[in-house]
Amino acid sequence: MPRKFGEIQIRAPRRYGKGEIIQIKARIIHPMETGFRKDKTTQQVIPAHYINEVKVFYGDDLLTTFDWTYAVSRDPLLTFYLRADRTAPLKIVWRDNKGKGGEKIIPIAPQ
């Protein structure tokens, strides 16, 4: 399946108990251009285009904010840990330096 600009792929364990600490991995499909590279055919500088803010919410609570610069690789991968202490949505929201953005929500439902 082709990846599309701005798509967020989130991976969480399938089963976990209430209060368990789980690993969450999220990849954001984005070119993350620095503004320093040149196009090989035209020799023109490729304009900077990078994610500069990512926010992670668990239910209504803001868990963390990532402030990035152009020094982050293409299709960045986030890995973080979450205490699954309640059933609530996990939401990841991103914005880039050109005003584009996206979000994805997955359910967190300890068993």
Contacts in CASP RR format, 6 or more apart in sequence:
PFRMAT RR
TARGET T0000
AUTHOR 0000-0000-0000
METHOD contacts of the structure
MODEL  1
MPRKFGEIQIRAPRRYGKGEIIQIKARIIHPMETGFRKDKTTQQVIPAHY
INEVKVFYGDDLLTTFDWTYAVSRDPLLTFYLRADRTAPLKIVWRDNKGK
GGEKIIPIAPQ
3 29 0 8 1.000
3 75 0 8 1.000
4 29 0 8 1.000
5 29 0 8 1.000
5 30 0 8 1.000
5 31 0 8 1.000
6 28 0 8 1.000
6 29 0 8 1.000
6 30 0 8 1.000
6 94 0 8 1.000
6 100 0 8 1.000
6 101 0 8 1.000
6 102 0 8 1.000
7 28 0 8 1.000
7 29 0 8 1.000
8 26 0 8 1.000
8 27 0 8 1.000
8 28 0 8 1.000
8 29 0 8 1.000
8 92 0 8 1.000
8 94 0 8 1.000
8 102 0 8 1.000
8 103 0 8 1.000
8 104 0 8 1.000
9 26 0 8 1.000
9 27 0 8 1.000
9 29 0 8 1.000
10 24 0 8 1.000
10 25 0 8 1.000
10 26 0 8 1.000
10 90 0 8 1.000
10 92 0 8 1.000
10 104 0 8 1.000
10 106 0 8 1.000
11 24 0 8 1.000
11 25 0 8 1.000
11 26 0 8 1.000
12 22 0 8 1.000
12 23 0 8 1.000
12 24 0 8 1.000
12 25 0 8 1.000
12 90 0 8 1.000
12 106 0 8 1.000
12 108 0 8 1.000
13 22 0 8 1.000
13 23 0 8 1.000
15 111 0 8 1.000
16 22 0 8 1.000
16 84 0 8 1.000
16 110 0 8 1.000
16 111 0 8 1.000
17 84 0 8 1.000
17 110 0 8 1.000
17 111 0 8 1.000
18 84 0 8 1.000
18 85 0 8 1.000
18 86 0 8 1.000
18 110 0 8 1.000
18 111 0 8 1.000
19 83 0 8 1.000
19 84 0 8 1.000
19 85 0 8 1.000
19 110 0 8 1.000
20 83 0 8 1.000
20 84 0 8 1.000
20 110 0 8 1.000
21 81 0 8 1.000
21 82 0 8 1.000
21 83 0 8 1.000
21 84 0 8 1.000
22 81 0 8 1.000
22 82 0 8 1.000
22 83 0 8 1.000
22 84 0 8 1.000
23 79 0 8 1.000
23 80 0 8 1.000
23 81 0 8 1.000
24 78 0 8 1.000
24 79 0 8 1.000
24 80 0 8 1.000
24 81 0 8 1.000
24 82 0 8 1.000
24 90 0 8 1.000
25 77 0 8 1.000
25 78 0 8 1.000
25 79 0 8 1.000
26 77 0 8 1.000
26 78 0 8 1.000
26 92 0 8 1.000
26 104 0 8 1.000
27 75 0 8 1.000
27 76 0 8 1.000
27 77 0 8 1.000
27 78 0 8 1.000
28 51 0 8 1.000
28 54 0 8 1.000
28 75 0 8 1.000
28 76 0 8 1.000
28 78 0 8 1.000
28 92 0 8 1.000
28 94 0 8 1.000
29 75 0 8 1.000
30 49 0 8 1.000
30 50 0 8 1.000
30 51 0 8 1.000
30 74 0 8 1.000
30 75 0 8 1.000
30 76 0 8 1.000
30 94 0 8 1.000
30 96 0 8 1.000
31 49 0 8 1.000
31 74 0 8 1.000
32 49 0 8 1.000
32 50 0 8 1.000
32 51 0 8 1.000
32 70 0 8 1.000
32 72 0 8 1.000
32 73 0 8 1.000
32 74 0 8 1.000
32 75 0 8 1.000
32 76 0 8 1.000
33 46 0 8 1.000
33 47 0 8 1.000
33 48 0 8 1.000
33 49 0 8 1.000
33 50 0 8 1.000
33 70 0 8 1.000
34 48 0 8 1.000
34 50 0 8 1.000
34 70 0 8 1.000
34 71 0 8 1.000
35 45 0 8 1.000
35 46 0 8 1.000
35 47 0 8 1.000
35 48 0 8 1.000
35 49 0 8 1.000
35 70 0 8 1.000
36 45 0 8 1.000
36 70 0 8 1.000
37 45 0 8 1.000
37 46 0 8 1.000
38 44 0 8 1.000
38 45 0 8 1.000
38 46 0 8 1.000
39 45 0 8 1.000
39 46 0 8 1.000
48 70 0 8 1.000
48 97 0 8 1.000
49 96 0 8 1.000
49 97 0 8 1.000
49 98 0 8 1.000
50 68 0 8 1.000
50 69 0 8 1.000
50 70 0 8 1.000
50 72 0 8 1.000
50 96 0 8 1.000
50 97 0 8 1.000
51 68 0 8 1.000
51 72 0 8 1.000
51 76 0 8 1.000
51 94 0 8 1.000
51 95 0 8 1.000
51 96 0 8 1.000
51 97 0 8 1.000
52 67 0 8 1.000
52 68 0 8 1.000
52 69 0 8 1.000
52 95 0 8 1.000
52 96 0 8 1.000
52 97 0 8 1.000
53 65 0 8 1.000
53 66 0 8 1.000
53 67 0 8 1.000
53 68 0 8 1.000
53 94 0 8 1.000
53 95 0 8 1.000
54 65 0 8 1.000
54 66 0 8 1.000
54 68 0 8 1.000
54 78 0 8 1.000
54 92 0 8 1.000
54 93 0 8 1.000
54 94 0 8 1.000
55 62 0 8 1.000
55 64 0 8 1.000
55 65 0 8 1.000
55 66 0 8 1.000
55 92 0 8 1.000
55 93 0 8 1.000
55 94 0 8 1.000
56 62 0 8 1.000
56 63 0 8 1.000
56 64 0 8 1.000
56 65 0 8 1.000
56 78 0 8 1.000
56 80 0 8 1.000
56 90 0 8 1.000
56 91 0 8 1.000
56 92 0 8 1.000
56 93 0 8 1.000
57 63 0 8 1.000
57 89 0 8 1.000
57 90 0 8 1.000
57 91 0 8 1.000
57 92 0 8 1.000
57 93 0 8 1.000
58 82 0 8 1.000
58 88 0 8 1.000
58 89 0 8 1.000
58 90 0 8 1.000
58 91 0 8 1.000
58 108 0 8 1.000
59 88 0 8 1.000
59 89 0 8 1.000
59 90 0 8 1.000
59 91 0 8 1.000
63 80 0 8 1.000
63 82 0 8 1.000
64 80 0 8 1.000
66 78 0 8 1.000
68 76 0 8 1.000
78 92 0 8 1.000
82 90 0 8 1.000
82 108 0 8 1.000
84 108 0 8 1.000
84 110 0 8 1.000
85 110 0 8 1.000
86 108 0 8 1.000
86 110 0 8 1.000
87 107 0 8 1.000
87 108 0 8 1.000
87 109 0 8 1.000
87 110 0 8 1.000
88 108 0 8 1.000
89 105 0 8 1.000
89 106 0 8 1.000
89 107 0 8 1.000
89 108 0 8 1.000
90 105 0 8 1.000
90 106 0 8 1.000
90 107 0 8 1.000
90 108 0 8 1.000
91 103 0 8 1.000
91 104 0 8 1.000
91 105 0 8 1.000
92 103 0 8 1.000
92 104 0 8 1.000
93 101 0 8 1.000
93 102 0 8 1.000
93 103 0 8 1.000
94 101 0 8 1.000
94 102 0 8 1.000
94 103 0 8 1.000
95 101 0 8 1.000
95 102 0 8 1.000
END
